[in-house]
Amino acid sequence: MYIGAVTGSALRERRAQRPLAWICASVAAVLFGLACTVGGQPSLAATPTTTTTHREHAATTTNGKPEPLTAPKTTFAQDTKFFTDVTEADPALVTYEQKHKNVALQALLTDGSAFCALLKRGGGIDQALIAEAQGARSMESQTSLPLSVTTFNTIESVALLTLCPSEQKLVPASVRAKIRNLGDALANRAG
């Protein structure tokens, strides 16, 4: 069998996926950059020995305690779109969902919802990114969620598209544009 004949269709399929992969990589790079710097200074993601937590930067009540997190109100259709788009944007999550089934679905939706709630509570995108990653890491032994930057940024980007689009106003305009490009690419693939 001629190898070129076998790889021809696979090559065409990979070429069709390049724009989506490029958009995902761009959004991931921007979000990672935001997580690594806060006002030009290294953040918690870049300096793991720092003891500051996201709670010190979050909105507080009159008694000084952090505001409780409120998950976004979503429909079954929004949740389904979130799961579909997350696996479209990061194919590694398809394997994760297939292997861990309901645990994977719950972990992905929880992390996406937590990111939205952290953004809404206040403290900025940097603190929301860090707190969401810390929360996911603390549950990794139970969820086996892949702990890659790509995975976190995919969850966060797709959450902003499907679970809490109104919170996009809290991210820089350049990031919003890339997130919207990701949304357009996902819509075009599905459509």
N, C-alpha and C positions, 0 to 999 in steps of 0.2 A: 504494500500500500504506500502510495506517495504521501509524504508528510505534508507537503504544501496543500494538498487537497483537503486533508483533515483540518489543518489550522486556518484555512481560508475563511470559513464561516465564524470560527472563534475570533479571528482577527477583526472581522467586520463588527462582531458584537462588542468587542473591547473598544473599538474606535467609537461606537455609538455611545458607550458609557463614559468616554473621556470628559465631555463637558460637565456632566454631573460630578464626576470625581474631582475635577478642577475646582468647581464651585465649592464642594464640601471641604477640600483642602484649604481654599482661600478663607472660608469662614472659620475653620478650625485654627488657622494661623493667626487670624485677627483676634479671636476670642482667647487663644493661649497668650498672645502678647498682652492683652488687657489683664489677664490673670497674673502675669509675671511682673507687672509694674503698676504701682499706684502713685500717681503724681510724680513720676520719674524715679521713684524709689522702688527697690525690690519689694515684692509683696511676700505673703506667706508661701505662695507656690514656689518662689525662688529661694526662700530661706526657711527651711523646715525647723530650724532651732528657735525661731521666734515663738514666744508664748502668747501673743495677742490672738484673740479669737474674734470671729465675726460678730459675736454678741456685743463687743465693746463698740462696734461701729454701727450697729443696727438701731432702728428707731426704738425708743424706750417709752414706757408708760410713766405716769407721775410717780410711781413708787420705785423707779429706777430699773425695773425688770424689762427684758426685751418684750416687744410686742409678740403675741403668739402668731404662729404662721397660719395663714388661711389658704387652703388649697383652692385653685381656680375651680369654678363651677363649670363642668364640662358635660357634654352629652355623650351617649354611646358612640355616635357617629364621629365626634371629635377624638375620642379615645382610639377608635379603630383607625382613623386617619393618622394619628400620632404613631401607632405601631407600624402601619404600612410605610409611612414616610421615613421612620427611623431605620428600618431595614433596607429601604431603597438607598438612603444616604450613606449607610455604613454596612456593606454586605457581611462584615464579620458578625454583626448582630443577628443575622439570619441563623447562623450556626448556633449562636448562643440561645436564641429563642427555641430552636428545634430541640436542643439538648435539655434545656431547663424548663421548658413549657410555661406553666402558670407562674412559677417563681420568677422567671425572666420577664414575663409581661408585667407582673406586679412591680418588680424592681425598676424597670424602665419607666413605667407610669409614675411611680413614686418619685423617682429622681427628677423627671420632667416637671411634675407638679411642685416638688420642693423648690426647684430652681425658680419657677414662676412666683411662688409664695415668698421666697427670699428677696426677689427683685421688688415685689410689691411692698414688702415690709420696710424697705429702705436700707441704706448703707452702701448703695451703688452696685454696679455690675461686678466689680472686682471681688467684693466681699461675697456676693451671691455665688460666683463661680467657685470661690475657695470653699465656702461652707457646703455647697452641694457636693463637691469632690470629697471633702472630709467625711460627710455623712455616708456617701457611697462606700468609701474605704472602710468605715467602721462596720458596715454590714456585709462586706465582701465575703466573709467566711460562710454566710448564710445564702447569699445570692449568686456568688461566683461571677458577678458582673465583670467583664473585662475592664481593667483599670488603665486604659490607654487614653491619651489626650484626645485622640480622634473620637473615641466612644463618648467621652464627656461632652465634647463640643458638638457632636451630632445630637445628643440628647437635648442639650441646651438650645441649639439652633432650631430644631424641629419643635421643641416646646414653645418657643417664641412664635413659630408659625401657626401652630394648631391649638395649643392649650391656653396660651395667654397672649394673643396678638396685640392686645392693648398695651402690654408692657414693653413693646418694641420701642416706644418713645423714650425709654430709659437707657437705651444703648446709643452709642455715637452714630451719627448719620452714615458714616462709611460702613459700619457694621450692619446697620439696618438695610442698606442697599445690597450688601452681599447676602444677607438672610433672605431678602425678597427674591434675589436671583436664584437662590437655592429653591425657594418655594415655586418659582416659575419652572425651573428645571424638573422638579418633582411632578408638578402638574402636567407638564408636557409628556413625561414618561408614562404617566397613568392614562393620559387622555387619548 
